[in-house]
Amino acid sequence: MNLKRIIDVAMGREKADLVLKGASVLNVFTEQLEHKDVAICDGFIAGLGLYDGKEEVNVSGKIIVPGFMDAHMHLESTLLTPAEFERGSLPCGTTAVMADPHEIANVAGNEGIDYIMKLCENLDMHIYFNLPSCVPAAPLEESGETLEAEDLKPYYDKDNVLGLAEVMNSIGVTEGDPALLQKLRDAKEADRIIDGHAPFLGGKDLCAYTAAGVKSDHECTDATEAIEKLSRGQWIMIREGTAAKNLNALLPLCKPPYSCRSMFCTDDRHPEDLLREGHLDAIIRKAVEKGVKPAHAIQMCTLNTATYFGLKDYGAVAPGYHADIVVLSDLIDFQVEQVYIDGKRVAENGKVLNNNVRPLPDSEKILHSFHMPQVTPEQLRFNEIKERQRVIGLKRRELLTDEIIIQPTEIGKENNGIDIERDILKAAVFERHHDTGHIGIGFISGYGIKRGAIATSVAHDSHNLIVAGCSEEDIAAAAEAVREMGGGLVVVENGEVIESLPLPIAGLMSPLPIEEVENRLNQLKAAAKRLGASDDIDPFMTLAFVSLPVIPVLRLNGKGLIDVNRQKIVEATF
């Protein structure tokens, strides 16, 4: 910033580089609309008032608000390269995201972090990173790599690294795990923020977790839990993504006194949702439809997010702030008409103005990440189905699961535990990083398919290969198809692949354009629907979380069926 020049522009002694004229500016400090010109100089806002500019843009009748900021997300979970994610989200008004690269880090460690940071270079969008705190996510995980404190510490020298990402091993914090505590110390010594991930944590456990420096949570599923965490000094990120949709349950937080310490985040959002509904603009729109005051909804993905992450000159349309600006049609439909980053117009009428797509950097570790033996149906059978089965019960529009105990019927016993009429399917997780041959086998309910199988190499957080299906033959066929692709999503029926999407970048992302990825995903989901997949779940995103052993109650990974609360492997049939 040229300090003398911005003062001269603010005083009206010199013309601004750009003036947005005729709009109403939403003041996120006072929650009022002000009919002012916005003068921009050297990428910063110089003043609000009556100004002349070298370039003037007439935005009469429109609403000017700060650029939207996603408080917590995973670029890898969009299934897109960062450049393609930008193409989908920048026209929606998203000017900054706080990305946690723990997906690719679980596959490829530091090389994965470096790779995705490289992909983010030269983009218009501000992409900040919070370092993955739990790689692997829990002691019972089988990730591709392990990251210790010394592996993370050098990244704090980077300007685009804001802190330590979701500390999902809350038990490790409360029990004083030395390796985890060192990561917390390093973040605090570097004066960086520490994000949390602790569903249902309360009481003294919450006090200990917060006292350790963990300042946020994005896993709340009801307002009572969220308010307790707010009362103990945490900030709450209200998540509304593809799989987990918590906005309705957390609407009480969208008004004072809670809204000033609450933020919006997507966590995981697939391309079809980006193109069909939008990004943070969709969350704002939904919140306002539910009765949230527009000023509060916008504060929650602008000023609040910037304040929490210590981005001092972001999050407001005010003098001295970065000119990250969104021009809206109104405060009812929230249609994004123009987007500016650092005073440069980067998107208009639903399209980006710059092509930032670049060739993929070469990396053997990233682009050839599958190392596992061939799968056969015989590997998927229990020696015996005993008197009881322990089943993972999926919950609609949530990541939480139930533990269901059933007595198998004769049909179930004949089919090695599978009972389609009772919606009891078989699921399997195959370790795919180190060629161990480990396979965890269990049962799942609430998925809904009546035939075939569905498989994905996006399996949080270690990203092994997970499959759910109605027969061992189809499960094996689906697993083999993903293995042969080197990662991806498939739907199988009668042993044949009927739809697929290769994900060659660490088994997580596609190099294809967002429109093509959306088209392939729609075909995959339509195929899953034909197999009978439940309307209440996303068949791929939901399946991806079945393997994550830090979200209660029951999960499945390559080591077997896991009781999350006890962090113990339990029998699927007993």
C-alpha positions in Angstrom: 0.0 0.0 0.0 1.2 3.5 -0.9 0.3 5.3 2.2 0.5 8.8 0.9 -1.5 8.0 -2.2 -4.3 6.2 -0.4 -4.6 9.2 1.9 -4.8 11.5 -1.1 -7.4 9.4 -2.7 -9.4 9.2 0.6 -9.2 13.0 0.8 -10.4 13.4 -2.8 -7.1 15.1 -3.8 -6.4 12.3 -6.3 -8.6 10.1 -8.4 -9.1 6.6 -7.2 -8.1 3.7 -9.5 -11.7 2.4 -9.4 -14.9 3.7 -8.0 -18.0 1.6 -7.6 -20.9 4.1 -7.9 -24.5 4.2 -6.9 -24.8 1.1 -4.8 -25.8 0.7 -1.1 -22.9 -0.6 1.0 -23.7 -3.0 3.8 -21.7 -1.8 6.8 -20.9 -5.0 8.8 -19.9 -2.9 11.8 -23.2 -1.1 12.2 -25.4 -3.5 10.2 -26.7 -0.5 8.3 -26.9 0.2 4.5 -25.1 3.3 3.4 -25.6 4.9 -0.1 -22.0 5.7 -0.9 -19.4 5.4 -3.6 -16.6 3.0 -2.9 -13.2 4.3 -3.9 -10.4 1.8 -4.4 -6.7 2.5 -4.5 -3.8 0.0 -4.9 -6.1 -2.9 -4.1 -7.4 -1.3 -0.9 -10.6 0.6 -0.1 -9.6 4.3 0.3 -12.9 5.8 1.2 -16.7 5.7 1.1 -18.5 8.9 0.0 -18.6 10.8 -3.2 -15.5 10.0 -5.3 -14.1 10.2 -8.8 -12.1 7.4 -10.4 -9.9 6.7 -13.3 -12.4 3.9 -13.9 -15.9 4.1 -12.7 -18.4 1.3 -12.6 -22.1 2.1 -12.3 -23.7 -0.4 -9.8 -26.8 1.7 -9.1 -29.5 -0.2 -7.1 -27.1 -3.0 -6.1 -25.8 -4.0 -2.7 -22.1 -4.0 -2.0 -20.8 -6.4 0.7 -17.4 -7.8 1.7 -16.1 -10.9 -0.1 -17.3 -14.2 1.4 -14.8 -16.3 3.4 -15.2 -20.1 4.1 -14.1 -20.7 7.6 -13.2 -24.4 7.1 -13.1 -26.6 4.1 -11.0 -29.2 2.3 -10.1 -28.5 -1.3 -9.6 -32.1 -2.0 -13.2 -32.9 -0.9 -14.5 -30.9 -3.8 -13.0 -33.6 -6.1 -11.6 -30.8 -8.1 -8.2 -29.1 -8.6 -8.0 -25.7 -6.8 -8.3 -23.9 -10.1 -11.5 -25.7 -11.0 -12.9 -25.1 -7.5 -12.1 -21.4 -8.1 -14.1 -21.5 -11.3 -17.1 -22.9 -9.4 -17.0 -20.8 -6.3 -15.4 -17.4 -7.2 -18.5 -16.3 -9.2 -20.6 -17.2 -6.1 -18.8 -14.4 -4.2 -16.2 -16.5 -2.3 -13.0 -14.6 -2.2 -11.1 -16.6 0.5 -11.1 -20.1 1.9 -9.4 -21.5 5.0 -8.3 -24.9 3.6 -7.2 -27.9 5.6 -5.1 -30.2 3.4 -5.4 -33.2 5.7 -7.0 -35.3 3.0 -4.0 -35.3 0.7 -1.6 -35.2 3.7 -3.1 -38.6 4.9 -2.2 -40.0 1.4 1.2 -38.4 0.8 2.3 -36.4 3.9 4.4 -33.3 3.4 4.6 -34.0 -0.3 0.8 -33.9 -0.4 0.7 -30.5 1.4 3.4 -29.1 -0.9 1.6 -30.4 -4.0 -1.8 -28.8 -3.2 -0.1 -25.5 -2.2 1.7 -25.6 -5.5 -1.7 -26.0 -7.3 -3.0 -22.9 -5.5 -0.3 -20.6 -6.7 -1.3 -17.8 -9.1 -5.1 -18.2 -8.3 -7.2 -15.0 -7.9 -8.9 -16.4 -4.7 -7.1 -16.0 -1.4 -6.4 -19.6 -0.3 -5.1 -19.9 3.3 -4.1 -23.1 5.0 -4.4 -24.6 8.4 -2.0 -27.5 8.9 -3.4 -31.0 9.4 -3.2 -31.7 13.1 -4.1 -35.4 13.0 -2.4 -37.5 10.3 -3.5 -40.1 10.9 -6.8 -39.0 12.4 -6.7 -41.5 15.3 -4.4 -44.3 16.6 -6.5 -47.0 14.9 -6.2 -45.4 11.4 -4.1 -46.7 8.5 -3.0 -43.6 6.6 -0.4 -43.3 3.9 1.8 -41.1 6.0 2.3 -39.8 9.6 2.9 -36.2 10.3 4.7 -35.3 13.6 5.1 -31.8 15.1 8.6 -31.4 13.5 7.0 -32.1 10.0 4.5 -29.2 10.5 6.6 -26.6 12.2 8.5 -25.2 9.2 5.1 -24.3 7.5 4.5 -21.6 10.1 7.0 -19.5 8.3 4.6 -19.2 5.3 2.3 -16.2 5.1 -0.6 -18.3 3.8 -0.5 -20.6 6.8 -2.9 -19.4 9.5 -2.9 -22.1 12.1 -3.4 -25.7 13.1 -6.5 -27.4 11.6 -9.2 -29.4 13.3 -7.8 -31.2 16.3 -10.1 -34.2 16.0 -8.2 -36.3 18.5 -9.9 -34.6 21.5 -9.2 -37.6 23.7 -5.5 -37.1 22.9 -5.8 -33.6 24.1 -7.6 -34.3 27.3 -5.3 -37.3 28.1 -2.2 -35.2 27.4 -0.8 -37.1 24.5 2.8 -35.7 24.2 3.0 -35.7 20.4 -0.3 -33.9 20.0 0.5 -31.4 22.7 3.7 -30.5 21.0 1.7 -29.6 17.8 -0.5 -27.3 20.0 2.6 -25.7 21.6 4.2 -25.0 18.2 1.0 -23.4 16.9 0.7 -21.2 20.0 4.4 -20.2 19.9 3.9 -19.2 16.3 0.9 -17.1 17.3 -1.4 -19.1 15.1 -5.0 -20.2 15.6 -6.0 -23.7 16.6 -9.2 -25.2 15.1 -11.2 -27.9 16.8 -13.3 -30.9 15.9 -15.0 -32.4 18.9 -18.6 -33.6 18.5 -20.5 -33.8 21.9 -17.5 -32.7 23.9 -18.7 -31.0 27.1 -18.1 -30.4 30.8 -14.5 -30.8 32.1 -13.4 -32.4 28.8 -14.4 -29.3 27.0 -12.7 -27.1 29.5 -9.5 -29.0 29.1 -9.8 -29.0 25.3 -10.4 -25.2 25.2 -7.7 -24.5 27.8 -5.2 -26.2 25.6 -5.8 -23.5 23.0 -8.5 -25.1 20.7 -10.6 -22.1 19.7 -13.3 -23.3 17.4 -15.6 -26.2 16.5 -17.5 -27.1 13.3 -19.0 -30.4 14.5 -22.0 -29.1 16.5 -25.3 -30.7 15.5 -27.6 -28.9 18.0 -27.8 -25.5 19.5 -27.4 -26.6 23.1 -24.0 -28.2 22.4 -22.9 -25.1 20.4 -23.9 -22.6 23.1 -22.0 -24.6 25.7 -18.9 -24.4 23.5 -19.5 -20.7 22.9 -19.8 -20.1 26.6 -16.4 -21.7 27.1 -14.8 -19.3 24.7 -14.9 -21.3 21.4 -16.1 -19.9 18.1 -18.7 -22.0 16.3 -18.5 -22.8 12.6 -21.9 -23.6 11.3 -21.4 -26.3 8.6 -23.7 -26.6 5.6 -22.0 -28.9 3.1 -22.9 -31.7 0.8 -23.1 -34.5 3.5 -23.5 -32.6 6.7 -26.1 -29.9 6.9 -26.3 -28.3 10.3 -27.7 -24.8 9.6 -31.3 -25.6 10.5 -30.3 -27.1 13.9 -28.0 -24.1 14.6 -30.2 -21.3 13.5 -30.4 -19.9 17.1 -26.7 -19.0 16.7 -27.4 -16.7 13.8 -28.6 -13.8 16.0 -27.0 -11.9 18.9 -25.4 -12.6 21.3 -24.2 -15.7 19.5 -23.9 -14.5 15.9 -20.8 -12.4 16.6 -18.8 -15.5 17.4 -20.3 -17.8 14.8 -19.2 -18.4 11.2 -20.3 -20.3 8.1 -18.3 -23.1 6.5 -18.9 -25.8 4.0 -16.3 -28.4 5.1 -17.0 -30.7 2.1 -19.0 -29.5 -1.0 -19.3 -31.4 -4.2 -19.3 -29.8 -7.7 -23.0 -30.4 -8.5 -23.9 -28.4 -5.3 -21.5 -25.6 -6.3 -22.9 -25.3 -9.8 -26.6 -25.9 -8.8 -26.9 -24.1 -5.5 -23.7 -22.1 -5.0 -21.2 -21.9 -2.3 -21.4 -19.6 0.7 -24.0 -17.5 -1.1 -26.3 -20.5 -0.9 -25.8 -20.7 2.9 -26.6 -17.0 3.3 -29.6 -17.3 1.1 -30.9 -20.3 3.1 -30.3 -18.6 6.4 -32.2 -15.5 5.4 -35.1 -17.6 4.1 -35.2 -19.1 7.6 -35.5 -15.7 9.1 -31.9 -14.7 9.8 -31.2 -11.0 9.4 -29.2 -10.4 6.2 -26.5 -8.3 8.0 -26.0 -11.1 10.5 -25.7 -13.8 7.8 -23.2 -11.8 5.9 -21.2 -10.9 9.0 -20.9 -14.7 9.7 -18.9 -15.3 6.5 -17.0 -12.0 6.3 -16.0 -9.9 9.4 -16.4 -12.8 11.9 -14.2 -15.1 9.8 -11.5 -12.5 9.2 -11.5 -11.6 12.9 -11.2 -15.1 14.1 -8.3 -15.9 11.8 -6.5 -12.6 12.5 -6.9 -11.3 9.0 -7.0 -7.7 10.2 -7.6 -5.9 7.0 -10.3 -8.2 5.5 -14.0 -8.8 6.0 -15.4 -5.3 5.7 -16.0 -2.6 3.1 -14.2 0.1 5.0 -11.2 2.4 4.5 -7.9 0.6 4.8 -9.4 -2.9 4.1 -8.5 -5.0 1.2 -10.9 -4.4 -1.7 -12.4 -7.9 -1.7 -16.0 -7.0 -2.7 -19.1 -8.7 -3.9 -21.9 -6.8 -5.8 -25.3 -8.4 -5.0 -28.6 -7.9 -6.8 -30.3 -7.4 -3.4 -30.6 -8.8 0.1 -33.4 -11.2 -0.8 -32.2 -13.4 -3.7 -28.5 -12.6 -3.1 -27.6 -13.1 -6.7 -23.9 -12.4 -7.1 -23.3 -10.0 -10.1 -19.7 -9.0 -9.7 -16.7 -10.1 -7.6 -13.6 -8.1 -6.9 -10.4 -9.3 -5.2 -7.8 -6.6 -4.2 -9.7 -4.2 -6.4 -9.6 -6.3 -9.5 -12.8 -7.6 -11.1 -12.4 -11.4 -11.2 -15.9 -12.7 -11.8 -19.1 -11.4 -13.4 -22.5 -12.8 -14.1 -21.6 -16.3 -13.0 -18.3 -16.6 -14.8 -14.6 -16.1 -13.8 -12.8 -13.6 -16.0 -9.4 -15.3 -15.8 -8.4 -18.8 -16.8 -6.1 -19.9 -14.0 -6.1 -23.6 -15.0 -2.5 -24.9 -15.3 -1.0 -28.3 -16.1 -0.6 -30.6 -13.2 2.8 -30.8 -11.6 4.3 -34.3 -11.9 4.6 -36.4 -8.8 4.9 -40.2 -8.7 3.7 -40.3 -5.1 0.6 -38.2 -5.8 -0.4 -39.5 -9.3 0.3 -43.2 -8.6 -1.0 -43.6 -5.0 -2.6 -47.0 -5.1 -0.6 -49.9 -3.6 -2.9 -52.9 -2.8 -3.4 -56.5 -4.0 -6.2 -57.7 -6.2 -9.6 -58.2 -4.5 -11.6 -61.4 -4.7 -15.1 -62.2 -3.3 -13.7 -64.9 -1.0 -11.8 -62.3 1.0 -15.1 -60.7 2.0 -16.8 -63.6 3.8 -17.0 -64.1 7.5 -16.2 -67.7 8.7 -19.5 -67.7 10.6 -22.4 -65.4 11.2 -23.1 -65.7 14.9 -26.2 -65.0 16.9 -25.9 -61.2 16.7 -24.7 -58.6 14.2 -23.4 -55.2 15.0 -24.5 -52.8 12.2 -23.5 -49.2 11.4 -26.7 -47.2 11.2 -26.5 -44.1 9.0 -28.3 -41.0 10.0 -30.0 -38.7 7.4 -28.1 -35.6 6.6 -25.6 -36.2 9.4 -22.2 -37.7 9.8 -23.0 -39.3 13.1 -23.9 -43.0 13.1 -25.8 -45.3 15.4 -24.8 -48.7 16.6 -27.6 -51.2 15.8 -27.6 -54.7 17.2 -29.7 -57.3 15.4 -30.3 -61.0 15.4 -29.7 -62.4 11.9 -32.5 -64.2 10.1 -32.0 -67.4 8.3 -31.7 -65.5 5.0 -29.1 -63.3 6.6 -27.1 -66.3 7.7 -27.4 -67.9 4.3 -26.1 -64.6 2.7 -23.1 -64.2 5.1 -24.9 -61.4 7.0 -26.4 -59.6 4.1 -30.2 -59.1 4.4 -31.4 -56.8 1.7 -35.0 -56.9 2.9 -33.9 -55.6 6.3 -31.5 -53.0 4.6 -28.5 -54.8 6.0 -25.6 -54.5 3.5 -22.0 -55.6 3.7 -19.3 -52.9 3.7 -15.5 -53.3 3.4 -12.5 -51.1 3.7 -9.2 -52.0 1.9 -5.9 -50.6 3.0 -4.4 -49.1 -0.2 -1.2 -47.2 0.8 1.3 -49.9 1.9 0.1 -53.1 0.3 -0.7 -54.7 3.6 -3.7 -56.6 2.4 -5.7 -55.4 5.4 -9.5 -55.6 4.9 -12.1 -54.5 7.5 -15.5 -56.0 7.0 -18.8 -55.0 8.6 -22.4 -54.3 8.0 -24.3 -51.0 7.2 -27.9 -49.9 7.3 -29.6 -46.8 6.0 -27.8 -46.9 2.7 -30.7 -48.3 0.8 -29.3 -50.0 -2.3 -31.1 -53.2 -3.2 -28.5 -54.6 -5.7 -25.0 -53.9 -6.9 -22.2 -52.1 -5.0 -20.8 -48.6 -4.7 -17.1 -47.8 -4.1 -14.9 -44.8 -3.5 -11.3 -44.0 -2.7 -12.4 -40.9 -0.9 -12.7 -42.4 2.5 -12.0 -40.0 5.4 -9.5 -39.4 6.6 -6.9 -42.0 5.6 -8.5 -42.4 2.2 -8.3 -46.1 1.9 -10.8 -47.9 -0.4 -14.4 -48.3 0.9 -17.2 -50.3 -0.7 -20.8 -51.0 0.3 -22.8 -53.6 -1.5 -25.4 -56.4 -1.8 -23.1 -59.2 -2.6 -19.4 -60.2 -2.2 -19.1 -60.5 -6.0 -20.2 -56.9 -6.7 -18.2 -55.5 -3.8 -15.1 -57.2 -5.2 -15.8 -55.9 -8.7 -16.3 -52.4 -7.4 -13.1 -52.5 -5.4 -11.1 -53.9 -8.3 -12.4 -51.1 -10.6 -11.3 -48.4 -8.3 -7.9 -50.1 -7.8 -7.3 -50.4 -11.5 -8.2 -46.7 -12.0 -5.8 -45.6 -9.3 -8.6 -44.1 -7.4 -12.1 -42.9 -8.1 -15.8 -43.5 -7.7 -17.7 -46.4 -9.2 -21.2 -48.0 -9.3 -21.3 -51.7 -10.1 -24.3 -53.9 -11.0 -24.1 -57.6 -11.8 -20.3 -57.5 -11.7 -20.1 -54.7 -14.3 -19.1 -51.1 -13.9 -22.1 -49.0 -15.0 -20.7 -45.5 -14.0 -17.3 -44.2 -12.9 -15.2 -41.1 -12.2 -11.4 -41.6 -12.0 -9.7 -39.6 -9.3 -6.0 -39.9 -10.3 -4.7 -37.1 -8.0 -3.9 -39.0 -4.8 -7.2 -41.0 -5.3 -9.0 -37.8 -4.3 -9.3 -35.3 -7.1 -10.0 -35.2 -10.8 -8.1 -33.0 -13.4 -11.3 -32.7 -15.4 -13.3 -29.4 -15.7 -15.9 -28.8 -13.0 -18.7 -29.2 -15.5 -17.5 -32.6 -16.6 -17.0 -33.7 -13.0 -20.5 -32.5 -12.2 -21.9 -34.5 -15.2 -20.1 -37.7 -14.1 -21.2 -37.3 -10.5 -24.8 -36.8 -11.6 -24.5 -40.0 -13.7 -23.0 -41.8 -10.7 -25.7 -40.7 -8.3 -28.5 -41.5 -10.8 -27.0 -45.0 -11.1 -26.9 -45.3 -7.3 -30.5 -44.1 -7.2 -31.4 -46.9 -9.7 -29.9 -49.3 -7.3 -32.1 -47.9 -4.6 -29.8 -45.5 -2.7 -31.7 -43.5 0.0 -32.9 -40.0 -0.8 -31.7 -38.9 2.6 -28.0 -39.3 1.9 -25.4 -38.5 -0.6 -24.3 -42.0 -1.6 -20.6 -41.1 -2.0 -20.1 -38.4 0.5 -21.9 -40.3 3.2 -20.0 -43.5 2.4 -16.7 -41.6 2.6 -17.3 -40.8 6.2 -18.2 -44.3 7.3 -14.5 -45.0 7.7 -13.6 -42.0 9.9 -13.1 -43.3 13.5 -13.4 -39.9 15.3 -17.1 -39.3 14.7 -19.4 -41.4 16.9 -20.6 -44.0 17.2 -19.5 -46.9 14.9 -17.1 -46.8 12.0 -15.2 -49.2 9.8 -11.6 -49.2 8.5 -9.0 -51.7 7.4 -8.5 -52.9 10.9 -12.1 -53.7 11.4 -15.3 -52.3 13.1 -14.5 -49.5 15.5 -16.4 -48.3 18.6 -15.4 -44.6 18.4 -16.2 -43.7 22.0 -14.0 -46.5 23.3 -11.5 -46.4 20.4 -11.7 -50.1 20.3 -12.1 -52.7 17.6 -15.3 -54.7 18.1 -16.8 -57.8 16.4 -19.3 -57.4 13.5 -20.8 -60.7 14.4 -20.8 -62.2 17.9 
